[in-house]
Amino acid sequence: MQVQLLEATEDPERLICQGARNDYMGEFVGDLPFEEVMGTTDGETIEDKQATLIHHLLDHGHFGPFEHPHATFAIEGVSRSCMAQLTRHRHVSFDVQSMRYVSFDDVDPADVREGEMVVIPPSATDPDWVGRNQKRGSVDEADVERREEIFTDTIANAVESYQELLDLGMPPEDARFVLPIGTKVNIVMTMNARMLMHVADMRAAADAQWEIREMTERVLDIAKEWCPITFEHYEQEMRNRKNRLAP
Ligand SMILES: Cc1cc2nc3c(=O)[nH]c(=O)nc-3n(C[C@H](O)[C@H](O)[C@H](O)COP(=O)(O)OP(=O)(O)OC[C@H]3O[C@@H](n4cnc5c(N)ncnc54)[C@H](O)[C@@H]3O)c2cc1C
């Protein structure tokens, strides 16, 4: 899996502050230099003032101003299962790699066993992995070897069958029906900072599946560089709050 920032609002926290200060000022925010917009906010420097205001907004649940800055991420190689979870978030914009126009006819099924084209979950190979709703908590080495064998044989066979169907003239949009839900996909997604916190509330949480959790952690790492005051505060003060939304 890879997560990269493609594009993002420049100086997002200045924009958040301009939006928020607009709500409480008689003057037109568009006419004033930023220093004046922030004039009455506590803090020695402009950065301190931004931190004061942003912390206040987050602590008081005033989330509207965080809808102004947007970021676009490119995600490589997550499963279609992860994609199905991610695309449930209705305020995120998506572009998803097509399986009608992209056919995986040059992938070697032997490489599929090594993680090419299909995501291999850690539980297929790790005897100590603990996931949700497992039938058995602990397994011995023979069991985990058998798990890996069944898993990798099944995905390699599926890819072989898919490629044979393409060779037999079946259109990719129909041949794809035999591919597993773990088939990899590339996604481009855009969301605002408020939505990013919402997605993180749900998908970086302990009850989310490992794959979307890993993806969201990577998005959060990027967000901390892009919009540092907001996402440092989110990390330290908000992530483990009790009243986060539940599914
Ligand atoms: C651990 C976990 C397990 C899950 N299991 C399942 C499952 O088994 N089956 C399943 O179907 N889904 C499941 N989901 C998905 C979950 O139910 C949500 O559909 C998904 O997380 C999208 O989040 P959201 O509802 O907050 O909506 P988003 O689309 O992210 O919207 C953000 C917020 O906007 C508001 N909003 C958006 N649209 C509406 C609307 N139409 N009406 C009112 N308010 C709206 C809500 O306040 C919402 O929280 C699971 C999610 C998680 C995190």
The ligand as an SDF file (V2000), in Angstrom:
LIG
                    3D

 53 58  0  0  0  0  0  0  0  0999 V2000
  -16.0960   -0.6660   12.3940 C   0  0  0  0  0  0  0  0  0  0  0  0
  -17.1380   -0.4320   11.3510 C   0  0  0  0  0  0  0  0  0  0  0  0
  -17.9940   -1.4490   11.0110 C   0  0  0  0  0  0  0  0  0  0  0  0
  -18.9860   -1.2300   10.0420 C   0  0  0  0  0  0  0  0  0  0  0  0
  -19.8090   -2.2550    9.7030 N   0  0  0  0  0  0  0  0  0  0  0  0
  -20.7640   -2.0740    8.7570 C   0  0  0  0  0  0  0  0  0  0  0  0
  -21.6410   -3.1250    8.3720 C   0  0  0  0  0  0  0  0  0  0  0  0
  -21.5570   -4.2370    8.8530 O   0  0  0  0  0  0  0  0  0  0  0  0
  -22.5600   -2.8890    7.4030 N   0  0  0  0  0  0  0  0  0  0  0  0
  -22.7040   -1.6490    6.8310 C   0  0  0  0  0  0  0  0  0  0  0  0
  -23.5630   -1.4790    5.9730 O   0  0  0  0  0  0  0  0  0  0  0  0
  -21.8770   -0.6340    7.1610 N   0  0  0  0  0  0  0  0  0  0  0  0
  -20.9310   -0.8130    8.1060 C   0  0  0  0  0  0  0  0  0  0  0  0
  -20.0980    0.2200    8.4390 N   0  0  0  0  0  0  0  0  0  0  0  0
  -20.2530    1.4890    7.7180 C   0  0  0  0  0  0  0  0  0  0  0  0
  -20.9710    2.5530    8.5780 C   0  0  0  0  0  0  0  0  0  0  0  0
  -22.2320    2.1150    8.9870 O   0  0  0  0  0  0  0  0  0  0  0  0
  -21.1290    3.8620    7.7670 C   0  0  0  0  0  0  0  0  0  0  0  0
  -21.9850    3.6750    6.6740 O   0  0  0  0  0  0  0  0  0  0  0  0
  -19.8200    4.3740    7.2350 C   0  0  0  0  0  0  0  0  0  0  0  0
  -18.8340    4.3100    8.2200 O   0  0  0  0  0  0  0  0  0  0  0  0
  -19.9980    5.8180    6.7370 C   0  0  0  0  0  0  0  0  0  0  0  0
  -19.9660    6.6900    7.8330 O   0  0  0  0  0  0  0  0  0  0  0  0
  -21.1200    7.7240    8.1870 P   0  0  0  0  0  0  0  0  0  0  0  0
  -22.4210    7.0200    8.3800 O   0  0  0  0  0  0  0  0  0  0  0  0
  -20.6470    8.5470    9.3220 O   0  0  0  0  0  0  0  0  0  0  0  0
  -21.3710    8.5850    6.8880 O   0  0  0  0  0  0  0  0  0  0  0  0
  -20.5120    9.6070    6.0250 P   0  0  0  0  0  0  0  0  0  0  0  0
  -20.9470    9.3770    4.6440 O   0  0  0  0  0  0  0  0  0  0  0  0
  -19.0670    9.5290    6.3400 O   0  0  0  0  0  0  0  0  0  0  0  0
  -21.1030   10.9950    6.4450 O   0  0  0  0  0  0  0  0  0  0  0  0
  -20.5680   11.7980    7.5060 C   0  0  0  0  0  0  0  0  0  0  0  0
  -21.6940   12.2650    8.4110 C   0  0  0  0  0  0  0  0  0  0  0  0
  -22.6010   13.0450    7.6400 O   0  0  0  0  0  0  0  0  0  0  0  0
  -23.9370   12.8010    8.1140 C   0  0  0  0  0  0  0  0  0  0  0  0
  -24.7360   12.1950    7.0380 N   0  0  0  0  0  0  0  0  0  0  0  0
  -24.2790   11.8220    5.7960 C   0  0  0  0  0  0  0  0  0  0  0  0
  -25.3000   11.3600    5.0480 N   0  0  0  0  0  0  0  0  0  0  0  0
  -26.4120   11.4210    5.8210 C   0  0  0  0  0  0  0  0  0  0  0  0
  -27.7540   11.0660    5.6310 C   0  0  0  0  0  0  0  0  0  0  0  0
  -28.2040   10.5560    4.4870 N   0  0  0  0  0  0  0  0  0  0  0  0
  -28.6190   11.2810    6.6300 N   0  0  0  0  0  0  0  0  0  0  0  0
  -28.2250   11.8020    7.8040 C   0  0  0  0  0  0  0  0  0  0  0  0
  -26.9360   12.1330    8.0870 N   0  0  0  0  0  0  0  0  0  0  0  0
  -26.0400   11.9520    7.1040 C   0  0  0  0  0  0  0  0  0  0  0  0
  -23.8170   11.8560    9.3160 C   0  0  0  0  0  0  0  0  0  0  0  0
  -23.7110   12.6330   10.4820 O   0  0  0  0  0  0  0  0  0  0  0  0
  -22.5070   11.1550    9.0540 C   0  0  0  0  0  0  0  0  0  0  0  0
  -21.8870   10.6290   10.2150 O   0  0  0  0  0  0  0  0  0  0  0  0
  -19.1170    0.0320    9.3930 C   0  0  0  0  0  0  0  0  0  0  0  0
  -18.2320    1.0670    9.7630 C   0  0  0  0  0  0  0  0  0  0  0  0
  -17.2530    0.8460   10.7090 C   0  0  0  0  0  0  0  0  0  0  0  0
  -16.3260    1.9780   11.0650 C   0  0  0  0  0  0  0  0  0  0  0  0
  1  2  1  0
  2  3  1  0
  2 52  2  0
  3  4  2  0
  4  5  1  0
  4 50  1  0
  5  6  2  0
  6  7  1  0
  6 13  1  0
  7  8  2  0
  7  9  1  0
  9 10  1  0
 10 11  2  0
 10 12  1  0
 12 13  2  0
 13 14  1  0
 14 15  1  0
 14 50  1  0
 15 16  1  0
 16 17  1  0
 16 18  1  0
 18 19  1  0
 18 20  1  0
 20 21  1  0
 20 22  1  0
 22 23  1  0
 23 24  1  0
 24 25  2  0
 24 26  1  0
 24 27  1  0
 27 28  1  0
 28 29  2  0
 28 30  1  0
 28 31  1  0
 31 32  1  0
 32 33  1  0
 33 34  1  0
 33 48  1  0
 34 35  1  0
 35 36  1  0
 35 46  1  0
 36 37  1  0
 36 45  1  0
 37 38  2  0
 38 39  1  0
 39 40  1  0
 39 45  2  0
 40 41  1  0
 40 42  2  0
 42 43  1  0
 43 44  2  0
 44 45  1  0
 46 47  1  0
 46 48  1  0
 48 49  1  0
 50 51  2  0
 51 52  1  0
 52 53  1  0
M  END
$$$$
